[in-house]
Amino acid sequence: MDNQAEFADHVEVHEYARAHGLEYAWEGTAQFAKRKRQLAPEQYELRPVRTKRGVTTVMLFSQAITRAEWEADAPRRDALAAKRAARRAR
């Protein structure tokens, strides 16, 4: 698939992302806006997608970005889990 090829439907987006180790966010969602603010233009790719309501845009970006965010948030999640466990123990 060339760089700016249009996806035929949402299923094609999902299969392409899974096959290439990518995550995706749909235009008009909070996730799309967040990624567009946080990522440099070379870290994501915008592609048109045909839907039953017309053409929309999907943002494709590396799963490594999501994984790094998850790992960076681990101390906070662990602290919250410890707090919940302590509350339950009382």
N, C-alpha and C positions, 0 to 999 in steps of 0.2 A: 504494500500500500504506500503510495507516494505521500509526501509530507502533508499536503493539504487536501487529500482525497476525502470525499464526503462519505460518512457511514450511512448505510441503507436504513438501519433501524437501531434501537437500543440493544438488541441482542448482539448485533455485530460489534457494538462498542464494548460490551461485556466480554465477549470472546477475545477481542483484540487485546484488551487490557490484561486479561488473565494470561494470555499467551506471551505477552511481553513484560510481565512483572510490573504493571502499572496500576495506579489508582485513578479514579475519575470523579469529577464533580460536575453537576449540571448547572448551566447558566440560570440565574435567578434564585439560586439557593444561597443560604448563609455560608456554606462550605466553599462554594465557588468564589464568593466575595472575599472570604478570609484567605484562601490560597492566592488569589490574585494580588492581595495586599502584601502577603508575606514572601512570596516566591519571586525570584528574578525571572525575567522573561525567558531566559535560556533554560530554566528549570521546568517549564511546562509547555504544553502544546495545545492550542485551541483548534478544534475540528468541528465542522458542521455535521449535524445528524438529522436525518429525515425522521419525523414522527407523524402520527396521524393528525396532529394539530399544525403541522408545517415544519419548518426548519428551525432548529435550536442549536446551541453550541455546547460542546462538552470540553472540559479541561482534563488533559491527561498528564499525570506526573508520576514520578518514581515511588514505588512502595517503600524505598529506603528512607524517604522523607518522613512518612508516617511512622515507620519503625523507630527512627531516631527520636521523634517527638514522644513516642510511647516510652522509650527507655529513659529519656530525660525526665519524664514525669514519675518514674518509679518511686523515688524517695517520698514524694507527696502521697502517692497511693498507699505506700506501705505505712506511713504515719497515720493516715486516715483509717486504715484497716486495724492498726494497733489500738487506736482510740475507740473504734466500734467494739473490738474484742474486750477492752477494759470495761466499757459500759455494760456489756452483756454479762461480764463476770460479777458485777456488783449485785 
